[in-house]
Amino acid sequence: MLFEKAIIPLTKLLQEMGNTYITESWTRDRLGMFFDGDRKSDKSDEVIKKFVTDNLVEAPTIEILRLSIMEYTFGYFVRDLVYKNRFRNNPKDCGVYTAHSKLSFANALIQWKLMCEQLGFDWDEMLALGQEHLEERYRDFMEDGWAKL
């Protein structure tokens, strides 16, 4: 779960425990402190820790940092494809890099999905838009005579 998406449900959870004074602003600050390692020894910190663990809340991640994560996860995927090709005559190593390339691809894909969510885009809408644009480009490609099929 993205940091920002955790604020409202965590605030409600803390309020339901009788902490009616807690606001979304307080929760955002306290959750940020939690990720910075500035933890308090109180009941709300225990609730925050459990919420973060149960909901897989990630630390605040600005877009440029998300892009960096996307780059290195994609880099792992590319590396795996290179090694898979280099070791194509060694079934054991090739198999390892094939399996790892699937994991690397999945990790990169999740980062794209998180970026989509972080920017407020709908994932399914983006996939449909990309598919539509690909089809348009392919038709243009065929009509312009670039393809010698």
WORA-V708106 format. One record per helix or strand of 2 or more residues. SS is the DSSP state (a for helix, b for strand). FROM is the first residue (numbers start at 1). LEN is the number of residues. If there is no record, write none. Layout:
SS	FROM	LEN
SS	FROM	LEN
//
This chain:
a	3	14
a	24	13
a	43	13
a	63	24
a	91	28
a	123	21
//
